[in-house]
Amino acid sequence: MVLFFTLTGCQKTASTTPVKEDTVKTGTEATTVETGEKLDLSKYDMRYDDMAKILGGIEVAAKSKYYKLTQDKGWKEHQKFFATKWAGLEKDILDSVEYWAETELKDFDPKAKTVFYPFGGPDFLFAEKFFPNANIYILQGLEPVNKLPNEIKATDASLRDYLDDLQASLRILTTRGYFITKQMSSDLQQGIFRGVIPVMFLFLARTENTVLDVKYITTNKEGDFLLKDEELLSADQLKNGAKGCVIYFTDKNQKEVKKLYYFSSDTQNASWAKRKNLQKLVTDNGPVIFFTKAASYLLHGDGFSALRSFILENASYLVQTDTGIPVKFLENGKWDMTYYGTYIKPISDFPWAYQTQLKTIYGDDSKVKHMPFGICYRWKKEESNIMKGIKK
């Protein structure tokens, strides 16, 4: 996949207007979380948001340095593609996901604002659609994080190449609601413009969020992530490869700065044991919502038992398909479970992951509720399942 421009995180001097706020230092800068008043977006370098809009096929302001780029024929074709594809995705999946989340997840504690989404790759889209009120999203995958290059020109062939690759990479998502990891990983490593950030930017723009800043995450010699504010790096400060990133953004209400973390990391037992700072990030910000789909049934195996145990111990809520934690670990008196949709045996790639206990549960219609959308490997609505858990 080709990415065509990068921007150095550059936040302007904060206004001296008195507001009720919390200031959180991020590297050499400060991100302000305001509680009640609208954020003053003039404090931020909006080139990041312009980037996200361009990727998502959304017009930028006429004063933007990239405005002329959006008048280019190639970008106009990209805009048209996304207008059509996104409208179809909203009609077929996203609108139903939003309605389901509003009605079926209303019994989650409003204070649960941390979403932990392992195996999700850069899929901020569904994390946001299921949990729009969260303010910390923690995503993990094997896809790389790369420092973005400096500049973009409408005449650059890499722009059109990137837009073509971006469209191809998202075709499965826009019809089935999930990424194919092997395909995504291949696309994200082609050419000189690489990484998951542009995909997350696109999703942020298409979900009416505004991108404010980006920082890069590195690791120490033990392999743990460096997550203290002063350890997060701007693009200028990053000298070697990044192992993660945090994107600061605000939603359409523009009343708080939210954080989207992505970690490029293996989570098998030996690796997960080293990630103490990541574990602390998940657990130290209030009740945790665990979310996963299209997770290759990795939490079924012994190789990911440490991560599975961590989730079971620390999550207060969960939303997952059958590809997540096996039901035998949930139907044990510790969770109040609700099931939706239909359970059919896993697709042919995962024959070993069939759950007899789950089939029995779904065989009792009195225990299963309607599911108005299709998602995951069994992406047709009449074949999909999802389950909700609330820890007792």
N, C-alpha and C positions, 0 to 999 in steps of 0.2 A: 504494500500500500504506500502511496506517495503522499506526503504532507508538504504543503507548499510554502508555509511561512511560520515563523516563530516570533515571539515578542518577549522582550525582557521585562520581568515583573517590575513595574514602576508605578508606585503609588504617590500621588501628590501630597503636599503638606495638608494636614487636617485643618478643617475650619475651627475657629475659636468660639463658634456659637455654642452656648451651653446646651447640652443635651444629656439625657440620662443614658449612660453607656458603660460598656465594659471594653477595655482595650486589651487585646491579646497580641503580644509581639510575635512576629513571624519572620525569623531571620533578622535582617537589618531593618525591617519595616514594621508597621503596626496595622493590624486589621481591627476595625472598630465594629463591635456588635452593639447596635442601638436597640433599646427596648421600649417601643412605643412610638417614637418619631420615625419618619421616613429617613432612610439613609441619604446622605448627600453624595450623589454619584460623581459630583465634580471632583471629589477627592481622589478618584481612581483613574488610572490610565485605561480608557475604554477600548484600546486596541485589541485586548483579549476578547472583549465581547464582539467587536467587529469581526474578528477571526471566526468566532463561533457562528455568527449569523451567516457569514459567507459560506462556511461549510454546510450549514443547514438550509441554504437556499433562501435566505431572508435578507431583504434589503437593509443596507446600512444608511446612516444619516448622510446627507449631502456634504456635510463638513468633514466626514471621515477621509483619511488619506487613501482609503481603499474604495472609495465610492466609484471611481472610474472603472475599477476592476469589475464591479457589478453591472456595468453597462456593456461588458464584453459579450459577444455572441455565445461563446462557450459557457460562460457562467449563466447566461439566460437559459440555456438548454438545461443546465444543472438545476436551476430554480424550477423549471417546468417539470422535470423528472420528480423532484421532491414534492412539489405541490400535489402531483397526482398520486405518487406512492404513499405519501403521508396521510392524505385524505382516506385512502383505502385502508391503511393500517389503523387509523382512528375508528373508522366505521366497523371494521372486522374484529378488532381486538381491544384497542386502548379505551374506547368509550365504555365498553362492558367491564373492563378491569377497574376503571375508576368508579363505576356504579357499584360493583361488587365490593370494593374496598370500603366505600362510604357506608354501605349497609351491613356488611359482615364483619368488619374490623372495628366497629364503633365501641366494642367492649374492651379494646386495648386501652391501657392507661395512657392518657394524653401526655404524661411525663416520659413515656418511652419514645425517645427521639433519636436513638442510635440504631442504625440498621447495619447488621453484619451480613455480608453477602459473599461468602467464599465460592469459588469456581464460576463467578459471574463474569469474569473478564471486565471489559469496559461498559457493561450493560447498566448504565445509570438509568436508562429509560424506564425499565420495568420496576427498578427500585423506587423511583420517584412516583410512578403511577400507582403502585400499591401503597406507598407510605409518603404522601406529599408533605406531611407535617413534620417529618424528621428534620433534624438539622446537622446530623453527622451521618454520612454514608461511608461505609468501609467496604470496598470491593477488592477482590483478590483474583488473580489469574496468572497464567504463564506468559501471556502476551507481554512484550517488552515496553518499558518506558524509555523514550529517547528525548534528548535535548533537541528542541526544534531549531531549524535554521533561521536566519535573520530577516529575510526580505522576500517579497513576492511581487511579481510584475504580471500584468494581464497577458503580456506577450510570451511569457515563459511557458515552454512546452510542458514543463512539469506540472503546471496548474491543471491543464486539461487532462493529462495522464492521471493526476491525483483524483480529480473529480470522477473520472471513469472508474478508477479502482475503488473509490469510496462507494459508488453506486453498486458495483458488483458485489462488494463485501457485505452490503446491507440487504441484498435481495432476499436472502433466506430469512433474515430478521423481519422484514416487512411483510412476509407471507406466513411465516410460521412462529414468529415470536421468540427465536433464540438464535445464537451464533453457532456456527460450526467451528470449533476451536482450531482444528488443523488448517482450515481454509483461512480463518482470521489471522492466525499466527504467520502464515505464509505471506498474506497480503501486507501485514504490518511490517515485514522485514524487507520489502522490495524498494529499491531506489534509495535516494539520499534522504528522503523525508519519511520518517518512520514513527511508530509509537501509538499508544492508546489514547493519548490526550486529544487528538483531533476528533476521534469518535465520541468521546465524552463531551467535548465542546459542542458537537453537533446536537447531541441529545439535550444538553442544557439549553441550547437556543430553541429547539423545537418544543420544549416544555415550558417556555415563557420565563426562563431564568436569565439572569444577567451575570456574566462572568466578570469577576473583579480582579483576581490575582491568581498566580500559580507559583508554587514552590516545589522544589525537587527533594527527594528523600534518598539518603545513602545509608550504608551499613557500617558498623564497626568491625573490628578484626574478628570478633566472635560470630559475626553474621547476623547480629540483631539490628533492627532499624533504628536510626537516630531520629527521634521524634520531638525532642525539646525544641521550643520556639527558635532558639539561637542556632540550632543545628540544621534547620531547614534552609535550603539554598535557592537563590535566584538563578536565572539562566547564566548570568555573568559569573556567579560564584561557582557554578558547577564545572569542575575540571575533568572528572571522569564520568563513567556511566551512572545513571540514576537507577535505583531499585524501587522507586515509588514516587508518588507525587501527591500533592494536596491542592485542590482547586477551591478557591474561595468564591462564593457566588451568593446571589440573593434571589428570592423568588419574586413573583409579580407584585407582591405587596410591598417589597423593598423595605422591610422593617428589621431584618436581622441578616447578619452574614452567616451563611451556612458553609459547611466543609464537605468536600467530596474527596476521600482518600482512595488511592489505588496502589496496591502492592503487587509487584511482579515477583512471585514467590511460590516455591514448592511448599505444600502443607502436609507432607507425609510426616510420620511420627518424629523422626530425627530432626527434620527441619523445623517443625512446629515447636519443639522443645527449646529452640534457640530464640524464638520470637517473643521474648518476654515483654518488650516494649509495645509490640503490636497487641498482645493479649491485654496489657494494661490499658491501652487506648480503647479497646472494645468494652472493658468492664467499668471504666472510671467515669462514665458520663451518663449515669442513670440507667433505668431499665433497658435491656437489650432485646431487640427484635432480630431473630435469625430468619434469613430468607434464602432460599435457593431453588433453582430449577435447572433442568438440563445439566445436572451435576455428574453425569457419567456413573452414577451409583457408587462414587468413591467412598462415601461414608458408610457403605455396607461392609467394606473390607477392613481387615485388621491393620493394614498399612496406614489408615487414617483414624485409628481408634482414639488417639490423643486429642485430635481436633474434635471428634465426635463427643468425647467426654467433656471437653471444655464447653462446647455448646450446650449440652444437656445440663451442665452445672450452672452456667452463667446466664443463659437466655431466659427471659421471662415470658417471651412469646415466640411463636414460630409460624411461618407460612412457607410451605414447600410442596413440591410434587413428590411422587413416589421415588424420584431419583435422589432424594435427600436421606435423612436418617430413617433407617428401617423402623417399621411400626412396632416391632417387638421391644424397642427401647422406649416407646412412648405410651403404649398401653400397659402401664405398670402401676397405675394408681397415682402417679405424680403429675400427670398432665390431663387437662380437660380437652379432649380432641373432638373436632368437628370435621366431617368429610364431605367433599363435593365432587360431583361429576361421575365418572365411570373408571373402574380399574380393569385394564386389559393387560395381558402379559407384556413385559418390556419388549422393545423392538429387537430385532435379530442380533444386533451388536452386543446385547447384554442378557443373554438367556439365563445366566446364573443368578440374576437379580429378582427373579419372580418371588413374590411374597404370598404364601398360602394364607397367612393370617389376615393380610390386607384384602385378599379376595373374599374371604369369609365376611369381613366387615361390609364390603361393598355388595355382598349378596343379600344383605338385609336392607331393603328400601327405606325402612323406618329410621335408619342411621345415616342416611345419605341425603344431602341437599343438592339442589339444582346448581349447575355451573354454567354461566351464560357466555363463556368464551373458551376457545381452545388455546393451549399453550404447551410448550415442551416438545419432546420427541413425538408423542402422540398428539399432534397439533390440531387435529380436527376436533371440533367442539364436542361431538358425540363420543369421542374416545379419550378425552383428557380428564385428568384428576388434579385436585389440589386439596390440601388439608391445612387446618388451622389448629394451633395448640396454645393453650394458656396454662402456665404452670400453676398448680394448686398451692 
